[in-house]
Amino acid sequence: MTTSREDLMAALEGEQPERIPFTIYHRGCVLANPDPAWEGLFAQGLCPVAFATIVRRTTPNVERIVQAETWRGGPAERIILRTPVGEISQLSARGWVQEYWLKTPADYAVMEYVVRDTRLEPHPQAFRDAEQGVGEHGIALIGAGRSPMQTILVDYAGLEAFSYHLADGFPELFALAEALLDQLIEECRLIAAGPGRYVELWENLAAEVWGPRRFAQVHLPVYERILPILHAGGKKVFTHFDGKLACLAGLIAKTEIDGIESLTQPPEGDMGYAEARAAWPGKFLWGNINVSLYDLPPEELWRVVQQMARDAAPDGRLLAFEISEDLPRNWRESIPVVMEALAASSPGR
């Protein structure tokens, strides 16, 4: 019998695995919930997936200051980036960002300085460490950050402020995006020359934020710049698209993206697996099973998983399922049901 690692690698290469893979985020789920039960599940075929950052960043002319603060009666942390052109800060509490870096056009100019000041260098040991961490059962992917506008939206400004900033269209926003694109291209060149075969773009993209017109203007040109670099280095590239995608399906189909990771059907997403396969017949579908489904009775969960597998890949190819962010509360009982259903659905068995 093949190992879970072998099955996943076969699937990622478009071959027919013996079993349709079922994977789980190693850091976010396994390491965050230590339990002896994991080893038994790995032995049964669950595949842990790690993400390695193989490009190291340094900012020689930026001072980073960390201060303890209080937010709504609880502990908080403020990080200040001090530069020759000004400073910006971010406040985090209760595990979430409560105040983002970018609030004014001047803040964008400071962040552009930070990005331009950033030096990149290869760090291949991170990949070897990630592979060692998941062991013989798992696999490591290379994390490549986000495209420029997604970085600003998700990491720097937050959705509400970014929406106003984009509507205002001030030049500092687009200057920052250009600096981030230059940095991403450099990062992708280092990744292309580094270890590993599979690359993850952490887009966290949702169609309702952008719509087809802006997606075509803002995201497609980025993919057209970076995907050829990564493919020339022998990499396969997967995008973390975990929201609604239906109105972008035709545009995504035109890209050279190799697969959609964390694809989620309704109600979180808006595309079923049969619809996704019809839209992207040659792309890998890495489906995140809705966390609510794990509460179904075992026989119903089995039936639903089998139907999803038939819809997504009647021939068993170009498909895996996963637990990406939310570990089901009954994971010890439900994960074996999913694995058994996928094994029974696999044409390779």
N, C-alpha and C positions, 0 to 999 in steps of 0.2 A: 504494500500500500504506500502511496506517496505521502509525503509530509505536508502539513498545512502551508509551509513556505513554498514547497515545490508546486502545489496547486495554485497558489496565488501568482507566482511568477509565470506559470503556464497561461493563466487567465490574462495577465497583463500583457503578454506577448501575442494574444489572439489565438492561442492554442486551446484545445479542449482539456480542461483539468479533469482529474478523476472525480473530484467533488467540487461543486460550486463553493468558492471560498467564503468564509465568514470571519471578518476581521474586527479588531477592537483597538482603539487608541491606547497605546501602552502607558503614556504619561498621564493622560487625563482620566482614564478609567482604572487601569490595573494598579499603577503605582499610587494613585490617589485613594485606592480602596484595598489595602493589603489584606490578603486572605489566602490560606493554604489551598482553597478550592481552585484557584487559578491554574495551578500546575496540572490538576486533573483535566480541566477544560482544554488546556493547551494540548495535552496528550490525546484528547478526543478529536482535535482538529481546529480549535479556535486559534486564529493567527494574530498575534500582537503586532501592531504597526507603530514604529517610532519615526520621528521626524528630526533630521539632523541639520543644523545650521553650519555649513562648511565654509562660510565666509565670515571672517572676524572684522569688526569695525572699531576704529579708534577716532577720537576727535581731539587732536593735539591742542587746539586753541579754544576749546569750550570747557568751562568749569562746571562741574555737576555737583550741586549742593542738595543734600537730603535733610529735611526738617520734619520733626514730629509735630503734629497739630491735632486739633479736636474738630470733629465734624458731627453735628447733631448729637452731641453728647458722647460720642465714641471716638476711639483713636483713629487718626488719619495720618497720611504721609504726603508731604509736598516735596516734589522734585523741581529744582530750579536749574535751568540751563543759562549760564551767564557767558556772554560773548562780547567781542569788541563793538558790536552794533546794537547791543541791548540784551535783555533777558526775557525768558518766558518761563511759565511754571505750570505744573499739572498736579492736581490733588486727587488722591485715591483713598477710598475708605470702603469697608465692608466688601472687599474683593472687587470693586468696580471703580472706574474713573468717575469722579464726581465733578471735576472741573478740568476741561481739556486745555491743551497747549495754546490753541489758536483762537483768539477772540477779536482781533483787530487786524487791519492791513499791516500795521507795524510788526505784529507778531509773526505774520507770514514771512516778512523780510528777515526776521531773526532766524526762523526755522530754515529758510533758504541758506543762510550762512552756515548753520549747523550741518546741513546736508552737503554743501560744497566743501566744508572742512573735513568731512568724514573720509578716512582712509580705509580701503578694503585690502585684505590679504587672505590668501587661502588658509583654511584650517581643516585639512582632511582628517585629522584625528577624530574630529567630532563624528564623522560617519562611522569610523571603526568602533568608536565607543557605543554608538546607537545600535549597531549590528550586534555587538557583544551583549548589550542590555536585553535585547529581545531573544537572543539565543537561537537555537536550531529551529524553533517553531516559527519565528517571526521574520520581519523584513524592515529595513529602514528606507525611508524616502528622504530626499533632499528638500528642505524648505527654502523657497525663493521669495518670501515676502509677498507683497501685493503690488499691483499696478499703481501708478502715481495717484490718481484721483481716489482710488479705494483707500490708499494709505492716509490721505488727507481726511477723508470722510470717517473712516473707522478709528484711526489711531490719533489723529491730531486735532480735529475740530468737533467730532460728533455730528450726528445726522442733522439735528435742528439748526445748529449754527452754520454748518457747511451749506445747507440748503439756502440760507440767506446770503452767505458769502458768494455762492455760485450765481445766484440771481443778481447780486450787485456787480459781479464780473470785474472786480478790481484787479489791476495788473499783477499785484504781488501774488495772487493765487496761482496764476498761470506761470509765473516765473518759478514758483516753488515746484509746480508740477513738472516743469522742464528739468529742473535740477534733479528731481526724483527719478525721472526717466533716464537721465544720464547715469545716475547711480545704479539703477536697475540693470541697464545694459552692461555696465562694468561687472556687476554681480553675476549676471548670466554668463558672461565670458569666463569668469572664474569657475562657476559651477560646471560649465561645459567641459572644462579642462580637468575637472576633479573627479573623485571616485563616485560610484553609484550610477544607476541607470534611470531611476524614476524620480521625477521632480514635481513638487507640489507648489502651485501658486495659491497663496492663502487669500483668495479674493473676497470671500464672504459677500458675494454679490447677490442682490435681490432686484428683480426686474422692475418692481413698482417704484424704486428709487430713481431709476435712470430712464426707462422707456427706450424704444428702439432707436429713435433719432439720436439721443445723446449717447447711447451705448455705441452706436456706429461712429460717432464723432470722437468719443473719448477713449473707448477701450479697444476697438478693433485696430487702430494704428499702433497701439502698444504691442498687441499680440503679433502684429506683422513685423515688428522690429525684433522682438526677443525670441519668438519661437524658432525662426531659422537658426539662430545662434545655438540654442539648446539642442535642436535636432542634428545640427552639424557635429555636435559633440557626442552623438549617439544616445541622447536622452529621450525618454518619453515624458510628456508633460500633462499633468492633471490639474484641473482647477477646482477649488473648493467653492462650489455653487450650491448652497443649501437652502435657498429660498425659492420664490416664484420665478419661473423662467419661460413660461409659455410664449409671451409676446416677443421674446428674444430668440426663440428656438431656431428660426431660419437663419439669423445672423450667426449664432453659435455654430451652426452646421457648416458655415462657410470658412470657419477658422481651421487652423491646423492643430488645434487642441486635441490631444490624444484621448482624453477621457474626462468625465464629470465626476468629481468625488463629493460625497455627502449629498447626492441627489435624493430628495425627499418628496414623496408623493403627498397629495392632499391629506389633511388640511393645512399642514405647514407649507408645502409646496403647492403647485397647481398643475403638475403633469403626472399622470399615471405612468407606470413602467412600459406599457404597450405603446403609449403615445411617445414616450422618450425614445424607445427603440426605433419607431417609425421616423422620428425626426433626425436621429443620429445613428444610422445603421452601422457605421464603421467605427464609432467611438465606444470606448470602454465606459460602462455604467457601474459606478460604485455606490450602491444604494444604502442610505441610512434608514433603517427600518424605524418607522414612527414609534416613539417610546410608549405611546398608549396601547399599541398592539400587544405588548408583552403582558398586559393584564388580562388578555383573553384566556378562556379555558384552553388547556394544552392542545386538544384536538382541533379547536378553531384556529389557534395560532399556527399549527401545522398546516392547515388547509390554506390559510391566507398567504403564508410564506411560499408554499408551493405554487400558488396562482401568480404571485409576483415574479417568481423565477421563470415560469412559463411565459409570462407577458414580456419580460425583459430579454430573455434569451432562450428561445425554443430549442436551439442547438447546444445550449450550455456554454457558449463562448462569450467573451467580452463582458463578463459580469462577475461582480462580487457584492456581497452585502456586508454591512458593518454596524457597529455601535461607535459613534464618533464622539458625542459630547455628553449625552445624558445616559448614565448607567441605570438600567431598569432596577427598581427596588427588589424585584424577585429574580435577579440575574442568575443565581445559582440553579434555579429550576427552569427558567425559560430559555437560557442559552442552549442547553442540550436539545430542547425541542426544535429550535431553529436549525441547529446543525443537522439533526436527523432529517428534517424536512428537506433541507438543501441536498443532502446526500441522496435521498430518495428521488429528488428531481433531476439529478445529474445524469445526462446521457452517457457520461464516461464510466459509470458504474456498471 
